[in-house]
Amino acid sequence: MKKVTLFLLLSTALFAEAYTKADRIKDMQIMAEAMSQIETGFYYNNNDIVQDGAIKLSDAIRRVQPPLEEIEEKDPMTRYMNQKVKFSNKITKKIDQKAKIILERFKAGDMPQAVQAYTKIMKQCMECHSQLRNW
């Protein structure tokens, strides 16, 4: 049984498609919609809307990876200077943590802390866009 499971995992990993810039754009659009949904939930004081948005955000951020061209950068100096992969991974972890805080704090009725976590997510978004997308 263990051999079959191992074989299935390895075959899935081998045949899985690489994460591309197009995939990243799609995930970023989903994240933007999720952020908008969370904000709408704040305005209407609706836990269901906030929860749906935060879950959608967490799901999307977990899929985000550096595109294959960033991972396979051939020039060592460019890889060292950019640190895009490390930077992307750090930001995705922070956003996922803050989405969980939004869920917990809003459900507990602590609106100021939920909004503060939302603001910190926006800060991470802007930081990533300014560093990686050269805004």
N, CA, C and O atoms as a GROMACS GRO file, in nm:
protein
  540
    1MET      N    1   0.082  -0.120   0.000
    1MET     CA    2   0.000   0.000   0.000
    1MET      C    3   0.087   0.126   0.000
    1MET      O    4   0.057   0.222  -0.071
    2LYS      N    5   0.194   0.125   0.080
    2LYS     CA    6   0.282   0.240   0.086
    2LYS      C    7   0.350   0.265  -0.048
    2LYS      O    8   0.370   0.380  -0.088
    3LYS      N    9   0.384   0.156  -0.118
    3LYS     CA   10   0.450   0.170  -0.247
    3LYS      C   11   0.356   0.233  -0.349
    3LYS      O   12   0.397   0.316  -0.430
    4VAL      N   13   0.228   0.192  -0.344
    4VAL     CA   14   0.130   0.247  -0.438
    4VAL      C   15   0.110   0.396  -0.411
    4VAL      O   16   0.106   0.475  -0.504
    5THR      N   17   0.099   0.433  -0.285
    5THR     CA   18   0.081   0.574  -0.248
    5THR      C   19   0.202   0.656  -0.292
    5THR      O   20   0.187   0.765  -0.347
    6LEU      N   21   0.321   0.604  -0.266
    6LEU     CA   22   0.443   0.674  -0.306
    6LEU      C   23   0.448   0.690  -0.458
    6LEU      O   24   0.484   0.796  -0.508
    7PHE      N   25   0.412   0.585  -0.530
    7PHE     CA   26   0.412   0.590  -0.676
    7PHE      C   27   0.314   0.697  -0.726
    7PHE      O   28   0.346   0.773  -0.818
    8LEU      N   29   0.194   0.702  -0.667
    8LEU     CA   30   0.094   0.801  -0.709
    8LEU      C   31   0.143   0.943  -0.682
    8LEU      O   32   0.123   1.032  -0.764
    9LEU      N   33   0.205   0.963  -0.568
    9LEU     CA   34   0.257   1.096  -0.536
    9LEU      C   35   0.367   1.138  -0.632
    9LEU      O   36   0.368   1.251  -0.680
   10LEU      N   37   0.458   1.048  -0.661
   10LEU     CA   38   0.567   1.079  -0.752
   10LEU      C   39   0.518   1.103  -0.894
   10LEU      O   40   0.564   1.195  -0.962
   11SER      N   41   0.424   1.021  -0.938
   11SER     CA   42   0.373   1.040  -1.075
   11SER      C   43   0.295   1.169  -1.087
   11SER      O   44   0.300   1.235  -1.190
   12THR      N   45   0.222   1.204  -0.983
   12THR     CA   46   0.150   1.331  -0.984
   12THR      C   47   0.248   1.448  -0.990
   12THR      O   48   0.227   1.543  -1.065
   13ALA      N   49   0.354   1.441  -0.911
   13ALA     CA   50   0.453   1.548  -0.910
   13ALA      C   51   0.524   1.559  -1.044
   13ALA      O   52   0.554   1.670  -1.088
   14LEU      N   53   0.550   1.447  -1.108
   14LEU     CA   54   0.621   1.450  -1.236
   14LEU      C   55   0.537   1.507  -1.348
   14LEU      O   56   0.588   1.576  -1.437
   15PHE      N   57   0.408   1.478  -1.346
   15PHE     CA   58   0.321   1.521  -1.454
   15PHE      C   59   0.246   1.651  -1.425
   15PHE      O   60   0.170   1.698  -1.510
   16ALA      N   61   0.267   1.708  -1.309
   16ALA     CA   62   0.202   1.834  -1.276
   16ALA      C   63   0.262   1.945  -1.361
   16ALA      O   64   0.382   1.949  -1.385
   17GLU      N   65   0.177   2.035  -1.405
   17GLU     CA   66   0.225   2.146  -1.487
   17GLU      C   67   0.296   2.249  -1.401
   17GLU      O   68   0.264   2.266  -1.283
   18ALA      N   69   0.389   2.316  -1.460
   18ALA     CA   70   0.464   2.420  -1.389
   18ALA      C   71   0.374   2.542  -1.368
   18ALA      O   72   0.285   2.570  -1.448
   19TYR      N   73   0.399   2.610  -1.260
   19TYR     CA   74   0.325   2.732  -1.228
   19TYR      C   75   0.380   2.845  -1.316
   19TYR      O   76   0.500   2.873  -1.313
   20THR      N   77   0.294   2.908  -1.392
   20THR     CA   78   0.337   3.008  -1.489
   20THR      C   79   0.292   3.148  -1.445
   20THR      O   80   0.221   3.164  -1.346
   21LYS      N   81   0.337   3.248  -1.521
   21LYS     CA   82   0.292   3.385  -1.494
   21LYS      C   83   0.142   3.399  -1.515
   21LYS      O   84   0.076   3.474  -1.444
   22ALA      N   85   0.088   3.326  -1.613
   22ALA     CA   86  -0.057   3.330  -1.637
   22ALA      C   87  -0.133   3.274  -1.515
   22ALA      O   88  -0.237   3.327  -1.478
   23ASP      N   89  -0.080   3.168  -1.455
   23ASP     CA   90  -0.141   3.113  -1.334
   23ASP      C   91  -0.136   3.215  -1.221
   23ASP      O   92  -0.231   3.231  -1.145
   24ARG      N   93  -0.023   3.283  -1.211
   24ARG     CA   94  -0.008   3.384  -1.106
   24ARG      C   95  -0.107   3.499  -1.126
   24ARG      O   96  -0.167   3.546  -1.030
   25ILE      N   97  -0.125   3.542  -1.249
   25ILE     CA   98  -0.220   3.650  -1.278
   25ILE      C   99  -0.361   3.608  -1.239
   25ILE      O  100  -0.436   3.686  -1.178
   26LYS      N  101  -0.397   3.486  -1.273
   26LYS     CA  102  -0.530   3.434  -1.237
   26LYS      C  103  -0.547   3.432  -1.085
   26LYS      O  104  -0.651   3.474  -1.034
   27ASP      N  105  -0.446   3.384  -1.013
   27ASP     CA  106  -0.453   3.381  -0.868
   27ASP      C  107  -0.458   3.521  -0.808
   27ASP      O  108  -0.526   3.544  -0.707
   28MET      N  109  -0.387   3.615  -0.868
   28MET     CA  110  -0.390   3.753  -0.819
   28MET      C  111  -0.529   3.815  -0.837
   28MET      O  112  -0.575   3.891  -0.752
   29GLN      N  113  -0.596   3.781  -0.946
   29GLN     CA  114  -0.732   3.830  -0.968
   29GLN      C  115  -0.827   3.772  -0.864
   29GLN      O  116  -0.914   3.842  -0.813
   30ILE      N  117  -0.810   3.645  -0.833
   30ILE     CA  118  -0.892   3.582  -0.728
   30ILE      C  119  -0.865   3.648  -0.594
   30ILE      O  120  -0.958   3.672  -0.516
   31MET      N  121  -0.738   3.678  -0.566
   31MET     CA  122  -0.704   3.744  -0.440
   31MET      C  123  -0.764   3.885  -0.431
   31MET      O  124  -0.810   3.926  -0.325
   32ALA      N  125  -0.763   3.958  -0.542
   32ALA     CA  126  -0.823   4.091  -0.544
   32ALA      C  127  -0.973   4.083  -0.517
   32ALA      O  128  -1.028   4.164  -0.442
   33GLU      N  129  -1.040   3.985  -0.577
   33GLU     CA  130  -1.183   3.965  -0.552
   33GLU      C  131  -1.207   3.930  -0.406
   33GLU      O  132  -1.303   3.978  -0.344
   34ALA      N  133  -1.121   3.845  -0.350
   34ALA     CA  134  -1.136   3.804  -0.210
   34ALA      C  135  -1.119   3.923  -0.116
   34ALA      O  136  -1.193   3.938  -0.019
   35MET      N  137  -1.020   4.008  -0.145
   35MET     CA  138  -1.000   4.127  -0.061
   35MET      C  139  -1.121   4.219  -0.067
   35MET      O  140  -1.163   4.274   0.034
   36SER      N  141  -1.176   4.234  -0.186
   36SER     CA  142  -1.296   4.316  -0.201
   36SER      C  143  -1.413   4.256  -0.124
   36SER      O  144  -1.493   4.328  -0.063
   37GLN      N  145  -1.422   4.125  -0.126
   37GLN     CA  146  -1.530   4.057  -0.055
   37GLN      C  147  -1.514   4.075   0.097
   37GLN      O  148  -1.613   4.096   0.167
   38ILE      N  149  -1.392   4.065   0.146
   38ILE     CA  150  -1.368   4.087   0.289
   38ILE      C  151  -1.409   4.228   0.328
   38ILE      O  152  -1.475   4.249   0.430
   39GLU      N  153  -1.370   4.324   0.247
   39GLU     CA  154  -1.404   4.464   0.275
   39GLU      C  155  -1.555   4.484   0.276
   39GLU      O  156  -1.609   4.555   0.361
   40THR      N  157  -1.623   4.424   0.182
   40THR     CA  158  -1.770   4.433   0.178
   40THR      C  159  -1.830   4.374   0.305
   40THR      O  160  -1.924   4.429   0.362
   41GLY      N  161  -1.775   4.261   0.349
   41GLY     CA  162  -1.822   4.200   0.474
   41GLY      C  163  -1.802   4.290   0.593
   41GLY      O  164  -1.885   4.293   0.684
   42PHE      N  165  -1.692   4.365   0.594
   42PHE     CA  166  -1.669   4.462   0.701
   42PHE      C  167  -1.778   4.569   0.700
   42PHE      O  168  -1.835   4.602   0.804
   43TYR      N  169  -1.806   4.624   0.581
   43TYR     CA  170  -1.905   4.732   0.570
   43TYR      C  171  -2.044   4.687   0.614
   43TYR      O  172  -2.118   4.763   0.676
   44TYR      N  173  -2.079   4.564   0.581
   44TYR     CA  174  -2.211   4.512   0.616
   44TYR      C  175  -2.213   4.438   0.748
   44TYR      O  176  -2.317   4.388   0.791
   45ASN      N  177  -2.097   4.431   0.814
   45ASN     CA  178  -2.084   4.360   0.940
   45ASN      C  179  -2.140   4.218   0.927
   45ASN      O  180  -2.218   4.172   1.010
   46ASN      N  181  -2.098   4.150   0.820
   46ASN     CA  182  -2.150   4.018   0.787
   46ASN      C  183  -2.037   3.916   0.793
   46ASN      O  184  -1.947   3.916   0.710
   47ASN      N  185  -2.043   3.830   0.894
   47ASN     CA  186  -1.938   3.731   0.915
   47ASN      C  187  -1.927   3.632   0.798
   47ASN      O  188  -1.817   3.590   0.763
   48ASP      N  189  -2.040   3.595   0.738
   48ASP     CA  190  -2.037   3.498   0.628
   48ASP      C  191  -1.959   3.553   0.508
   48ASP      O  192  -1.881   3.481   0.446
   49ILE      N  193  -1.981   3.679   0.476
   49ILE     CA  194  -1.910   3.740   0.363
   49ILE      C  195  -1.761   3.750   0.393
   49ILE      O  196  -1.678   3.719   0.308
   50VAL      N  197  -1.727   3.793   0.515
   50VAL     CA  198  -1.586   3.802   0.554
   50VAL      C  199  -1.522   3.664   0.551
   50VAL      O  200  -1.410   3.648   0.501
   51GLN      N  201  -1.592   3.566   0.603
   51GLN     CA  202  -1.537   3.430   0.607
   51GLN      C  203  -1.514   3.375   0.467
   51GLN      O  204  -1.409   3.317   0.439
   52ASP      N  205  -1.612   3.393   0.378
   52ASP     CA  206  -1.595   3.346   0.240
   52ASP      C  207  -1.475   3.413   0.173
   52ASP      O  208  -1.397   3.347   0.104
   53GLY      N  209  -1.462   3.543   0.192
   53GLY     CA  210  -1.351   3.616   0.132
   53GLY      C  211  -1.215   3.572   0.188
   53GLY      O  212  -1.119   3.556   0.114
   54ALA      N  213  -1.209   3.554   0.320
   54ALA     CA  214  -1.082   3.514   0.382
   54ALA      C  215  -1.042   3.373   0.341
   54ALA      O  216  -0.924   3.346   0.319
   55ILE      N  217  -1.139   3.283   0.329
   55ILE     CA  218  -1.109   3.147   0.285
   55ILE      C  219  -1.064   3.147   0.139
   55ILE      O  220  -0.970   3.077   0.102
   56LYS      N  221  -1.132   3.226   0.056
   56LYS     CA  222  -1.093   3.237  -0.085
   56LYS      C  223  -0.951   3.294  -0.096
   56LYS      O  224  -0.873   3.249  -0.180
   57LEU      N  225  -0.920   3.393  -0.014
   57LEU     CA  226  -0.786   3.453  -0.013
   57LEU      C  227  -0.681   3.350   0.029
   57LEU      O  228  -0.577   3.338  -0.036
   58SER      N  229  -0.707   3.276   0.135
   58SER     CA  230  -0.613   3.175   0.181
   58SER      C  231  -0.590   3.066   0.077
   58SER      O  232  -0.477   3.024   0.054
   59ASP      N  233  -0.698   3.022   0.014
   59ASP     CA  234  -0.684   2.919  -0.090
   59ASP      C  235  -0.599   2.970  -0.206
   59ASP      O  236  -0.513   2.898  -0.257
   60ALA      N  237  -0.622   3.093  -0.248
   60ALA     CA  238  -0.548   3.150  -0.361
   60ALA      C  239  -0.401   3.172  -0.324
   60ALA      O  240  -0.312   3.143  -0.405
   61ILE      N  241  -0.376   3.222  -0.205
   61ILE     CA  242  -0.237   3.252  -0.167
   61ILE      C  243  -0.156   3.125  -0.151
   61ILE      O  244  -0.034   3.125  -0.173
   62ARG      N  245  -0.220   3.017  -0.112
   62ARG     CA  246  -0.148   2.889  -0.100
   62ARG      C  247  -0.107   2.834  -0.236
   62ARG      O  248  -0.011   2.758  -0.245
   63ARG      N  249  -0.179   2.871  -0.339
   63ARG     CA  250  -0.144   2.826  -0.475
   63ARG      C  251  -0.031   2.909  -0.535
   63ARG      O  252   0.041   2.862  -0.623
   64VAL      N  253  -0.015   3.032  -0.488
   64VAL     CA  254   0.084   3.122  -0.548
   64VAL      C  255   0.224   3.069  -0.524
   64VAL      O  256   0.262   3.035  -0.411
   65GLN      N  257   0.298   3.062  -0.631
   65GLN     CA  258   0.438   3.019  -0.628
   65GLN      C  259   0.516   3.111  -0.720
   65GLN      O  260   0.458   3.177  -0.806
   66PRO      N  261   0.645   3.113  -0.703
   66PRO     CA  262   0.723   3.186  -0.803
   66PRO      C  263   0.710   3.114  -0.938
   66PRO      O  264   0.717   2.991  -0.941
   67PRO      N  265   0.693   3.187  -1.047
   67PRO     CA  266   0.686   3.121  -1.177
   67PRO      C  267   0.815   3.045  -1.208
   67PRO      O  268   0.921   3.076  -1.153
   68LEU      N  269   0.803   2.949  -1.294
   68LEU     CA  270   0.915   2.862  -1.329
   68LEU      C  271   1.037   2.941  -1.375
   68LEU      O  272   1.150   2.906  -1.342
   69GLU      N  273   1.014   3.048  -1.452
   69GLU     CA  274   1.127   3.127  -1.502
   69GLU      C  275   1.205   3.196  -1.391
   69GLU      O  276   1.324   3.222  -1.406
   70GLU      N  277   1.139   3.225  -1.278
   70GLU     CA  278   1.210   3.283  -1.164
   70GLU      C  279   1.287   3.175  -1.088
   70GLU      O  280   1.399   3.199  -1.041
   71ILE      N  281   1.229   3.058  -1.077
   71ILE     CA  282   1.295   2.948  -1.006
   71ILE      C  283   1.418   2.901  -1.083
   71ILE      O  284   1.522   2.871  -1.024
   72GLU      N  285   1.405   2.895  -1.214
   72GLU     CA  286   1.513   2.842  -1.298
   72GLU      C  287   1.604   2.951  -1.354
   72GLU      O  288   1.670   2.929  -1.456
   73GLU      N  289   1.607   3.066  -1.292
   73GLU     CA  290   1.696   3.174  -1.336
   73GLU      C  291   1.839   3.122  -1.343
   73GLU      O  292   1.892   3.068  -1.245
   74LYS      N  293   1.902   3.138  -1.459
   74LYS     CA  294   2.035   3.081  -1.481
   74LYS      C  295   2.147   3.168  -1.425
   74LYS      O  296   2.249   3.117  -1.378
   75ASP      N  297   2.128   3.298  -1.431
   75ASP     CA  298   2.234   3.389  -1.388
   75ASP      C  299   2.239   3.396  -1.235
   75ASP      O  300   2.144   3.444  -1.173
   76PRO      N  301   2.347   3.348  -1.173
   76PRO     CA  302   2.354   3.347  -1.027
   76PRO      C  303   2.349   3.487  -0.965
   76PRO      O  304   2.293   3.505  -0.856
   77MET      N  305   2.405   3.584  -1.033
   77MET     CA  306   2.403   3.721  -0.980
   77MET      C  307   2.260   3.775  -0.978
   77MET      O  308   2.220   3.840  -0.881
   78THR      N  309   2.185   3.750  -1.084
   78THR     CA  310   2.046   3.793  -1.088
   78THR      C  311   1.965   3.725  -0.979
   78THR      O  312   1.886   3.789  -0.910
   79ARG      N  313   1.986   3.594  -0.962
   79ARG     CA  314   1.916   3.520  -0.857
   79ARG      C  315   1.949   3.578  -0.721
   79ARG      O  316   1.860   3.595  -0.637
   80TYR      N  317   2.076   3.608  -0.697
   80TYR     CA  318   2.118   3.662  -0.569
   80TYR      C  319   2.060   3.801  -0.545
   80TYR      O  320   2.012   3.830  -0.436
   81MET      N  321   2.063   3.884  -0.645
   81MET     CA  322   2.017   4.023  -0.630
   81MET      C  323   1.866   4.031  -0.614
   81MET      O  324   1.815   4.110  -0.535
   82ASN      N  325   1.794   3.951  -0.689
   82ASN     CA  326   1.648   3.961  -0.687
   82ASN      C  327   1.585   3.895  -0.565
   82ASN      O  328   1.495   3.952  -0.503
   83GLN      N  329   1.630   3.777  -0.532
   83GLN     CA  330   1.573   3.703  -0.419
   83GLN      C  331   1.421   3.691  -0.431
   83GLN      O  332   1.350   3.691  -0.330
   84LYS      N  333   1.370   3.682  -0.554
   84LYS     CA  334   1.227   3.682  -0.577
   84LYS      C  335   1.158   3.561  -0.514
   84LYS      O  336   1.049   3.573  -0.458
   85VAL      N  337   1.220   3.445  -0.524
   85VAL     CA  338   1.158   3.324  -0.472
   85VAL      C  339   1.143   3.334  -0.321
   85VAL      O  340   1.035   3.307  -0.267
   86LYS      N  341   1.249   3.371  -0.253
   86LYS     CA  342   1.246   3.385  -0.107
   86LYS      C  343   1.146   3.492  -0.065
   86LYS      O  344   1.069   3.474   0.029
   87PHE      N  345   1.148   3.603  -0.135
   87PHE     CA  346   1.058   3.715  -0.106
   87PHE      C  347   0.912   3.674  -0.124
   87PHE      O  348   0.828   3.705  -0.039
   88SER      N  349   0.881   3.605  -0.234
   88SER     CA  350   0.744   3.561  -0.261
   88SER      C  351   0.695   3.466  -0.154
   88SER      O  352   0.582   3.478  -0.106
   89ASN      N  353   0.779   3.371  -0.116
   89ASN     CA  354   0.739   3.273  -0.014
   89ASN      C  355   0.713   3.339   0.120
   89ASN      O  356   0.620   3.300   0.191
   90LYS      N  357   0.794   3.438   0.156
   90LYS     CA  358   0.777   3.509   0.283
   90LYS      C  359   0.643   3.584   0.285
   90LYS      O  360   0.570   3.579   0.384
   91ILE      N  361   0.612   3.651   0.177
   91ILE     CA  362   0.489   3.729   0.172
   91ILE      C  363   0.366   3.640   0.172
   91ILE      O  364   0.265   3.673   0.235
   92THR      N  365   0.371   3.528   0.101
   92THR     CA  366   0.255   3.439   0.099
   92THR      C  367   0.225   3.385   0.239
   92THR      O  368   0.108   3.372   0.276
   93LYS      N  369   0.328   3.354   0.315
   93LYS     CA  370   0.306   3.306   0.452
   93LYS      C  371   0.241   3.414   0.538
   93LYS      O  372   0.149   3.387   0.614
   94LYS      N  373   0.289   3.538   0.525
   94LYS     CA  374   0.234   3.648   0.604
   94LYS      C  375   0.087   3.673   0.570
   94LYS      O  376   0.005   3.694   0.659
   95ILE      N  377   0.054   3.671   0.442
   95ILE     CA  378  -0.084   3.696   0.400
   95ILE      C  379  -0.175   3.585   0.451
   95ILE      O  380  -0.286   3.613   0.498
   96ASP      N  381  -0.131   3.461   0.443
   96ASP     CA  382  -0.212   3.350   0.491
   96ASP      C  383  -0.237   3.362   0.642
   96ASP      O  384  -0.348   3.338   0.689
   97GLN      N  385  -0.134   3.400   0.718
   97GLN     CA  386  -0.149   3.418   0.862
   97GLN      C  387  -0.249   3.530   0.894
   97GLN      O  388  -0.333   3.515   0.982
   98LYS      N  389  -0.239   3.640   0.821
   98LYS     CA  390  -0.330   3.753   0.846
   98LYS      C  391  -0.473   3.720   0.807
   98LYS      O  392  -0.567   3.769   0.870
   99ALA      N  393  -0.492   3.638   0.704
   99ALA     CA  394  -0.629   3.596   0.666
   99ALA      C  395  -0.691   3.514   0.780
   99ALA      O  396  -0.810   3.528   0.808
  100LYS      N  397  -0.611   3.431   0.843
  100LYS     CA  398  -0.662   3.353   0.957
  100LYS      C  399  -0.698   3.445   1.073
  100LYS      O  400  -0.797   3.423   1.142
  101ILE      N  401  -0.616   3.548   1.094
  101ILE     CA  402  -0.644   3.644   1.202
  101ILE      C  403  -0.776   3.717   1.174
  101ILE      O  404  -0.855   3.739   1.265
  102ILE      N  405  -0.798   3.753   1.048
  102ILE     CA  406  -0.925   3.819   1.012
  102ILE      C  407  -1.042   3.729   1.050
  102ILE      O  408  -1.139   3.775   1.111
  103LEU      N  409  -1.034   3.602   1.014
  103LEU     CA  410  -1.142   3.508   1.048
  103LEU      C  411  -1.166   3.502   1.198
  103LEU      O  412  -1.280   3.512   1.244
  104GLU      N  413  -1.059   3.485   1.274
  104GLU     CA  414  -1.071   3.472   1.419
  104GLU      C  415  -1.123   3.599   1.485
  104GLU      O  416  -1.217   3.594   1.565
  105ARG      N  417  -1.063   3.712   1.451
  105ARG     CA  418  -1.097   3.838   1.518
  105ARG      C  419  -1.237   3.886   1.480
  105ARG      O  420  -1.310   3.934   1.567
  106PHE      N  421  -1.276   3.874   1.354
  106PHE     CA  422  -1.409   3.920   1.314
  106PHE      C  423  -1.517   3.834   1.378
  106PHE      O  424  -1.619   3.885   1.425
  107LYS      N  425  -1.493   3.703   1.380
  107LYS     CA  426  -1.590   3.612   1.442
  107LYS      C  427  -1.605   3.641   1.592
  107LYS      O  428  -1.714   3.628   1.648
  108ALA      N  429  -1.493   3.681   1.656
  108ALA     CA  430  -1.495   3.712   1.799
  108ALA      C  431  -1.552   3.851   1.828
  108ALA      O  432  -1.569   3.889   1.943
  109GLY      N  433  -1.583   3.927   1.722
  109GLY     CA  434  -1.639   4.061   1.740
  109GLY      C  435  -1.535   4.169   1.757
  109GLY      O  436  -1.569   4.282   1.792
  110ASP      N  437  -1.411   4.138   1.734
  110ASP     CA  438  -1.302   4.235   1.748
  110ASP      C  439  -1.273   4.299   1.612
  110ASP      O  440  -1.174   4.268   1.546
  111MET      N  441  -1.363   4.388   1.571
  111MET     CA  442  -1.355   4.451   1.440
  111MET      C  443  -1.225   4.529   1.419
  111MET      O  444  -1.166   4.518   1.312
  112PRO      N  445  -1.178   4.608   1.517
  112PRO     CA  446  -1.053   4.683   1.493
  112PRO      C  447  -0.934   4.592   1.460
  112PRO      O  448  -0.854   4.626   1.373
  113GLN      N  449  -0.922   4.480   1.528
  113GLN     CA  450  -0.811   4.388   1.499
  113GLN      C  451  -0.827   4.320   1.363
  113GLN      O  452  -0.728   4.296   1.294
  114ALA      N  453  -0.950   4.290   1.325
  114ALA     CA  454  -0.975   4.230   1.194
  114ALA      C  455  -0.939   4.329   1.083
  114ALA      O  456  -0.877   4.291   0.984
  115VAL      N  457  -0.977   4.454   1.101
  115VAL     CA  458  -0.944   4.556   1.002
  115VAL      C  459  -0.793   4.580   0.998
  115VAL      O  460  -0.736   4.603   0.891
  116GLN      N  461  -0.729   4.576   1.113
  116GLN     CA  462  -0.584   4.594   1.116
  116GLN      C  463  -0.514   4.481   1.039
  116GLN      O  464  -0.417   4.506   0.967
  117ALA      N  465  -0.562   4.358   1.054
  117ALA     CA  466  -0.505   4.245   0.979
  117ALA      C  467  -0.528   4.264   0.829
  117ALA      O  468  -0.440   4.233   0.748
  118TYR      N  469  -0.645   4.313   0.792
  118TYR     CA  470  -0.677   4.342   0.652
  118TYR      C  471  -0.579   4.447   0.597
  118TYR      O  472  -0.528   4.433   0.486
  119THR      N  473  -0.555   4.550   0.675
  119THR     CA  474  -0.463   4.656   0.634
  119THR      C  475  -0.321   4.602   0.617
  119THR      O  476  -0.250   4.642   0.525
  120LYS      N  477  -0.281   4.512   0.704
  120LYS     CA  478  -0.148   4.452   0.692
  120LYS      C  479  -0.138   4.365   0.567
  120LYS      O  480  -0.031   4.356   0.506
  121ILE      N  481  -0.248   4.299   0.529
  121ILE     CA  482  -0.247   4.223   0.404
  121ILE      C  483  -0.229   4.319   0.287
  121ILE      O  484  -0.151   4.291   0.196
  122MET      N  485  -0.301   4.430   0.289
  122MET     CA  486  -0.286   4.529   0.181
  122MET      C  487  -0.142   4.579   0.174
  122MET      O  488  -0.088   4.601   0.065
  123LYS      N  489  -0.080   4.597   0.289
  123LYS     CA  490   0.059   4.642   0.293
  123LYS      C  491   0.150   4.537   0.227
  123LYS      O  492   0.241   4.572   0.153
  124GLN      N  493   0.124   4.410   0.255
  124GLN     CA  494   0.203   4.303   0.193
  124GLN      C  495   0.181   4.300   0.042
  124GLN      O  496   0.275   4.278  -0.035
  125CYS      N  497   0.059   4.322   0.000
  125CYS     CA  498   0.029   4.326  -0.144
  125CYS      C  499   0.108   4.439  -0.212
  125CYS      O  500   0.172   4.418  -0.315
  126MET      N  501   0.104   4.557  -0.152
  126MET     CA  502   0.175   4.671  -0.210
  126MET      C  503   0.326   4.650  -0.209
  126MET      O  504   0.395   4.689  -0.302
  127GLU      N  505   0.376   4.590  -0.103
  127GLU     CA  506   0.520   4.563  -0.095
  127GLU      C  507   0.563   4.467  -0.205
  127GLU      O  508   0.666   4.487  -0.269
  128CYS      N  509   0.485   4.363  -0.226
  128CYS     CA  510   0.518   4.266  -0.330
  128CYS      C  511   0.509   4.330  -0.468
  128CYS      O  512   0.597   4.310  -0.552
  129HIS      N  513   0.405   4.406  -0.491
  129HIS     CA  514   0.390   4.470  -0.622
  129HIS      C  515   0.499   4.573  -0.649
  129HIS      O  516   0.544   4.589  -0.762
  130SER      N  517   0.541   4.644  -0.546
  130SER     CA  518   0.648   4.742  -0.568
  130SER      C  519   0.784   4.675  -0.585
  130SER      O  520   0.867   4.724  -0.662
  131GLN      N  521   0.808   4.564  -0.516
  131GLN     CA  522   0.937   4.496  -0.527
  131GLN      C  523   0.946   4.409  -0.653
  131GLN      O  524   1.044   4.415  -0.727
  132LEU      N  525   0.844   4.329  -0.676
  132LEU     CA  526   0.850   4.231  -0.784
  132LEU      C  527   0.798   4.284  -0.918
  132LEU      O  528   0.842   4.241  -1.025
  133ARG      N  529   0.706   4.376  -0.911
  133ARG     CA  530   0.647   4.427  -1.036
  133ARG      C  531   0.696   4.566  -1.071
  133ARG      O  532   0.654   4.624  -1.170
  134ASN      N  533   0.787   4.618  -0.989
  134ASN     CA  534   0.850   4.749  -1.015
  134ASN      C  535   0.751   4.862  -1.033
  134ASN      O  536   0.761   4.939  -1.129
  135TRP      N  537   0.656   4.873  -0.943
  135TRP     CA  538   0.561   4.985  -0.948
  135TRP      C  539   0.632   5.113  -0.911
  135TRP      O  540   0.570   5.219  -0.909
   0.00000   0.00000   0.00000
